[in-house]
Amino acid sequence: WIAVLAVAEAVQRVSRGTKTSLSYWGMVAAHLGLAVTITGIAFSQNYSVERDVRMRAGDSVTIHDYRFTFREVRDITGPNYRGGVALIGVTRHGEPEAVLHAEKRLYNTSRMVMTEAAIDGGLTRDLYAALGEELDNGAWAVRLYYK
C-alpha cells in the first residue's frame, strides 16, 4: 500500500500539472524503497528453510530444490588458530551449484571455539552452512539454510 499510494499521488500531481520539486521525487523514491524493503523481508522470512542435521562423509540432505552433500572435513591451521573445514557440495536438479566451506576454529591464545559459516549468495536465494560439534563415528552436527 505504501508503493501504491506514493505512485498514485505522483500520478495525480503530474496529471494536474502541479509543479514538483526534486525533494518531492526523492520522497517518492524513498517510499518505493521502503516498500521494496518490506516486501523483501516478508519473502525472506516466509520462504526460508533451516535444518539442523547429523551428517558424515557421503550423506546428503535436500532442501527445496538443493541437495547438500557432506563431502569431508579437513584439518586446517591458520596464523593463530587450528580447526577443521567441512566441504559441502550443493547441486540443483543434478547440476553443480556451489561448494560451501564451513569452518570450526579453535583460537590458540584465547582457547575460544568459533564457527565460520559458509554462505553462497545469489540474487534470488542464499545458501548457508555452519559446522557444529563433532559427534561420534565421524559424524558432525550441521546447520543448513536456504533463504
Secondary structure, 3 states (H helix, E strand, C coil): CHHHHHHHHHHHHHHHCCCCCHHHHHHHHHHHHHHHHHHHHHHHHHCCEEEEEEECCCCEEEECCEEEEEEEEEEEECCCEEEEEEEEEEEECCEEEEEEEEEEEEECCCCCEEEECEEEECCCCEEEEEEEEECCCCCEEEEEEEC
